[in-house]
């Protein structure tokens, strides 16, 4: 499921901002962008996210702004500064141009001056991250809940379509045997050109066909699967994977009905059902 959340916490001139962006994914996939000095919190952040989100790709961006009075200090790499100066002298003598290096230009050279930040209080950073992450996840969940409500309505609507198609198939099921009896009688009559046929043999053949093509069990299991689907839709727990599995079972029973019931009207209904199942499958991939 998709969503976006942002949390920000400040204390003693230090500010942590966390942004969480979620998109659809079959499993939980976390991508963390942490500033330097925050790697010790990587495991804590991942575990916290996993408690709230069980499915989806999450991009987590953490930024840190230190505006405290302790700005740290600068350290000068004296040896590196001397190297710059003497190299400049050598080059000056080599090409005959005056060495115009100054202290200020040398100090601007890369790595001559290095800013040393004060050692951070890890416990304080941890508290800032925990509070910011909680705020970000709260706003993320609000968006995901709103989206989930819309998806739930859509799935319930599509499930109603499946229920109606199943009921139509159930009404047509008795016609399969009658249709086969008629076709079988016509074929035998045409092949043998017999005015009278052995009704007992036809009845036996039809009975065997009916047994092979009976779809009562599949229709019963479909009704059961639909009830389970309704229960899962009403649940407050993560149900994405369960719905995905249940949908596979619904699809399996539908395929079996299509292969067993050699009747054009039922075949057309099976095709409609499979089309709706595919629509539901696409939505189920989007939910947790």
N, C-alpha and C positions, 0 to 999 in steps of 0.2 A: 504494500500500500504506500501511497505517496504522502508526503507531508514535509513541513519545514518548522523548525523550532529554534529559538534564540534565547540565550540566558546570559546575564551579565552581573558580576558581583565585584564590589570595590571595598578595599579596606587598607588603611594606612598608606594611601597613595598608590596602591597596587590594584590593578584591574584585570580581571579575567573575563573574556568573552568567548562563549561557545555557541557555534551554529551547527545544527544537525539537519541534514537533508536526506530524506528517505525516498527511494523509488522501488518499484516492484522487483522482486527476486524470489526464486523458488526456495532459497535457504537464507540464513543470516550471514551477510557478508559485510564486514566492517572495514572502513578505510579511514584511518586516523591521521590527522596532520597536527603534530604537536610541536610547540616551540622548544628551543634548546633549554634544557634543564627540567623538562616535564616528562621525560621518558620513564621516570620511576613510577608515574601514575598510569602508564599504559594498561597494565593488567586490571587495575581498579576501574578504569573507564570502560573497558571491554565487558567486564562482569556486570557493571551497572546497566549498560546498554542491553545486554542479553536478558536481564531480568524484566525489562520493559518491552523489548521487541524480540520476537522469536523468528521473524521472517522478513526479509527485505534487504536491499543494499543501502547502507548508511555511510554517507560522507560526513565526517566530524572534523570541524575546523576550530582550533583553539588558538586564540591570540592573547598575548600578555603585554600589558603596558605598565611600566614602572615609573611612576611620577613621584616617588617618595623623595625625601630630602637627601637621603644617602645616594648620591649619584655615582659613587665609586671613585676611582683615581686612575691617573695615567702613569704608565711605566715606559721609560725611554730605553730602547735597545741601543746603548752607547756604541757597542762594537759595530752594529749595522750602520749607524750614522757615520762612524769613522771610515768605514769601507766606502760609503758613497762619496765622502769628501776626497779620499786618496785616489779613488778611481777617476774622479773628476780632475784631479791634479795631473794624473798620468795622461788622460785624454787631452787636457789643455796643452801640455808640453809636446805631445805627439803631433798635434795638428797646428800648434802655434796660435791658439786663441786663448784669451784671458779666461781664467777660471772665475766665473761669477756666482759660484755656489755660496749661499748664505745659510745661516743656522735655520732660518724659517723655511727655506726651500728644502733643506735636508730633513727637517722634522715632518714635512709633508710627504716625504717618500714613503712607499708602502712598508708597513710593519715596523717603522722606526718608533712610532708612538703607538702604544696599545692601551686601550681602555680596559681596566680591570673592574668589573662590577662586584659589588659586595655579595657575599655568600647569602643565598636565599634561605629563608626559613621554610623547609619542606612541609612542615605541618601546616603553616599558614597557606602555602600554595595549594595544598591538598584540600583545605576547607573552602578556598575560593573556587576550586574546580568542582567540588561536590555540589556546592550551592548553585553554581552556574549551570551545571549539567542537569540538575533537578529541574531548574526553571525551563531550560531548553526542551527537556523531554515532556514537561507538562504541556507546553504550547504545541509540541509535535503531536502528542496524543489527542489534543483537542481537534486538530485537523484530521487525523486518521480516524477518529470516532465519527466525525461528520461524514467523511468519505465512506466509512464502513456502513453507515445507516443507509446511504443511497445504494450501495452495492447490494445490501441485504434486500431492499425493495425490488431491485432488478432481478436478483436470483429467485426470490419468491414468485415473482411474476412469470419467469421462465419455467419454474417448477410446475406452476399451475398449468402451463401449456402442455408439459410432459404428462401430467395426470390426465388431462382431457384426451390426449392422443391415446394413452394406454386404455382408457375406458372405451374409446371407439374401437380399438383393436379387440377388446374383450367382447364387444357386441358382434363383431364380424367373425370371431373364431368359429362359431357353430356352422357358418356358411362354407368353411373350408371343406368339410366332409361332404356336404351336399354338392358342392361344385365339383369335387373329385369324382363322386358317384356318377354325376351327369356326363362328365368328360370320358370317364372310363367306359360307360355304357355306349356312348356314341362311337368310340374308337373300336370296341369289340364288334359292334354292329356293322361298322364300315368294313372292317377287315374280313369278317366271316360271312357277311351278308346273310345273317341269320335273322329271321323274323322274331324268333323267341330266344331269349338268353337265359342262362342258368343264374337265376337270382341269388342262389346260395353262394355260388362262386364269386359273384360280384360283391355280395355282402361281406364275404371273407376278405376279399382284396381291399375293400373300403375300410374294414375294421383294422387291418394291418397298417394301412396308410394313416388312419386316424391316430393310431398308437404312436407311429413315428413322428407325426406332425402335431401332436398335442402341445399346446403352449400354455396350458393352465398353470403349470409350476412357474414358468418364467413370468407370467402376469402377476402371480401371487408374490413372487420375490420382488418384482418391481414396486408393487404397492408397499411392501415392507421397506424397501430402500427409500422410497419417497417420504415415508413417515420418519425414518432416521434423519433424512435431509432436513426436514422441518425442525426436528429436535436440535440439530446442530446449528441451524440458523438462529434459533432462539437462545442459544448458549452464549454466556459472557466470556467463555474461555476461548483461546486460540483454536480455530477449527479448520484452518486452511488445508492442512495435510489430510485430515480426516475426510473432509469434503472431496478432496482430490481422489482419495482411495475409493470412496463411496461412488463417485462418478464413474470410475473405471468399472465397478460392478454393474452399475446401471447400463453402461455402454455394452458390457458383455452380454447381459440378458437381452438387450435390444437386438444385438447381432444374432443371437440364437433364435429369437422370434423370426427375424428376417430370413434365416436359412431354413427354418423348419416349416413355416407357413407358406406353402407354395400357392399364394393367392395374391393377385395383383393389387387389390385394394389395401390389403395389409402391408404389402411391400411398399406402397406409396406412403402409408402412415409411418412405417419404420424409417423411411428416408427423412420424413419431416422430424421425427423424434431425434434422429442422429444429428440433424442440423441444429436443433435446439441444444442438444448435449454439447456440441462443439462450442456454441455461444457461452454456455455455462462454464465450460472448461477454461475458456479465456478469462472469465471473470474470477474463477476460483484461484487462478494463478496470482491474482492481485491482492488476495486477502491473507491475513495472518492466521 
